[in-house]
């Protein structure tokens, strides 16, 4: 009886058996201009020779699973003989869902897991709950923690106490990796080169070059200087998929500060975009989204909690999700929360080794937990009682 | 002899006839902003490369004798899903009908507006801005950026 842990994210699906390692696989389908007949699913991305102008088909919209056709195709590929070769009758599945998932989506997921794929038993849970479980496993003495899950579609800030999420404290900021990439595409398209179609390439640019600044206005001043004094400026070489397979950032020694480059490569010169784009996580109002940033929302969420618990929440802030990988993210969050929090409370912000797979690791620990059997819903249970038993048991 | 001051070739932007530059009102500006924010939610900015291909010939149903009832059941269920679950996010949200339920839900969980003042950046170069375009409300930092803005983006599309 094996357990498959699947962290079903909008950008990547983190999947693996609980006794094996995790694989991070894109959770969407791709179409390319060059190979016109084939639709590539999930990790078949590696087979595409020319990812320029890549067309994405995502099953998620605004963070919620709406397109079941695409999702089923991706799952068929992942569960099939090329990937995990799942033996459905003998497998439990732990699968993640977004917070406040709609009941129609939850019902559909039940139907698909039990009636179409026919898993032996299933557990539907929020990704943050798995992160909290992992955190409490490591820090046994702590009672409360607050999880910041900053992913592709949005960012959630969720307080957990004794393993249960506190619904009154959940805060959602509608800024995620997708918004950051699209904004970067827009500003590059306006200022330098038309890249609106190149989601894959610009995503790579964002991951390679962007960082979170510790002192925003000072960095802005430095970025306005000319020549060598401008330590913020970087040149990024775009891939042309024939000689340069993957884009890269030119090291400072090779940069040509005066005049143009002689070689035929396409270069993007990035100055304030490097830190202005991740700044949107901290100030969504920069772009016109009237919402609080991450540190402010953290403090707001903690203030909605009972007084006695507040110092415990400040001591246990956990950052997960892809956006936390920006260099300087953790230090910036600490600095801002420390400035906003009352002086007598201790503030501690934890960024795990691998923030993307942190919930998956929590799922792995949960599968090995002796209480696991009581938390799942078996197929027989579902067939007797229907959706009602899932609604009761799962705390979504 | 009083010397006439030569005006030279400098033309101030303000001397443009105000009747020629339309000024957008706040409702239009708000609509434009909403439009821009919605564009940021898009997955793709290009069309589907497969959209223009001719439809593949529909596979004829196979009337075979074998007892493949399980497989057939799966196929019909697949079509059933296709028709039922093609709703988009907005439709699902309305279906949930969250105004009647009590307690925290998807809409309440959304973050509130920030208590800090909004910062403004030049629409052209991205550095902190001090000035606003009279016609469309875009921010700019210096006269050169204003010139670029008028040439490229100002009032180029309106809602």
Boltz contact constraints between the chains, C-beta under 6 A:
constraints:
  - contact:
      token1: [A, 31]
      token2: [B, 49]
      max_distance: 6.0
  - contact:
      token1: [A, 31]
      token2: [B, 50]
      max_distance: 6.0
  - contact:
      token1: [A, 33]
      token2: [B, 49]
      max_distance: 6.0
  - contact:
      token1: [A, 55]
      token2: [B, 44]
      max_distance: 6.0
  - contact:
      token1: [A, 55]
      token2: [B, 48]
      max_distance: 6.0
  - contact:
      token1: [A, 55]
      token2: [B, 49]
      max_distance: 6.0
  - contact:
      token1: [A, 56]
      token2: [B, 43]
      max_distance: 6.0
  - contact:
      token1: [A, 56]
      token2: [B, 44]
      max_distance: 6.0
  - contact:
      token1: [A, 58]
      token2: [B, 43]
      max_distance: 6.0
  - contact:
      token1: [A, 61]
      token2: [B, 89]
      max_distance: 6.0
  - contact:
      token1: [A, 62]
      token2: [B, 89]
      max_distance: 6.0
  - contact:
      token1: [A, 66]
      token2: [B, 88]
      max_distance: 6.0
  - contact:
      token1: [A, 66]
      token2: [B, 89]
      max_distance: 6.0
  - contact:
      token1: [A, 68]
      token2: [B, 81]
      max_distance: 6.0
  - contact:
      token1: [A, 68]
      token2: [B, 85]
      max_distance: 6.0
  - contact:
      token1: [A, 100]
      token2: [B, 105]
      max_distance: 6.0
  - contact:
      token1: [A, 100]
      token2: [B, 106]
      max_distance: 6.0
  - contact:
      token1: [A, 102]
      token2: [B, 92]
      max_distance: 6.0
  - contact:
      token1: [A, 102]
      token2: [B, 96]
      max_distance: 6.0
  - contact:
      token1: [A, 167]
      token2: [B, 104]
      max_distance: 6.0
  - contact:
      token1: [A, 168]
      token2: [B, 104]
      max_distance: 6.0
  - contact:
      token1: [A, 170]
      token2: [B, 109]
      max_distance: 6.0
  - contact:
      token1: [A, 171]
      token2: [B, 111]
      max_distance: 6.0
  - contact:
      token1: [A, 172]
      token2: [B, 109]
      max_distance: 6.0
  - contact:
      token1: [A, 172]
      token2: [B, 110]
      max_distance: 6.0
  - contact:
      token1: [A, 173]
      token2: [B, 111]
      max_distance: 6.0
  - contact:
      token1: [A, 179]
      token2: [B, 40]
      max_distance: 6.0
  - contact:
      token1: [A, 182]
      token2: [B, 40]
      max_distance: 6.0
  - contact:
      token1: [A, 196]
      token2: [B, 45]
      max_distance: 6.0
  - contact:
      token1: [A, 197]
      token2: [B, 45]
      max_distance: 6.0
  - contact:
      token1: [A, 197]
      token2: [B, 46]
      max_distance: 6.0
  - contact:
      token1: [A, 272]
      token2: [B, 126]
      max_distance: 6.0
  - contact:
      token1: [A, 276]
      token2: [B, 126]
      max_distance: 6.0
  - contact:
      token1: [A, 285]
      token2: [B, 114]
      max_distance: 6.0
  - contact:
      token1: [A, 285]
      token2: [B, 118]
      max_distance: 6.0
  - contact:
      token1: [A, 286]
      token2: [B, 119]
      max_distance: 6.0
  - contact:
      token1: [A, 288]
      token2: [B, 33]
      max_distance: 6.0
  - contact:
      token1: [A, 290]
      token2: [B, 113]
      max_distance: 6.0
  - contact:
      token1: [A, 291]
      token2: [B, 111]
      max_distance: 6.0
  - contact:
      token1: [A, 292]
      token2: [B, 111]
      max_distance: 6.0
  - contact:
      token1: [A, 292]
      token2: [B, 114]
      max_distance: 6.0
  - contact:
      token1: [A, 296]
      token2: [B, 114]
      max_distance: 6.0
  - contact:
      token1: [A, 297]
      token2: [B, 111]
      max_distance: 6.0
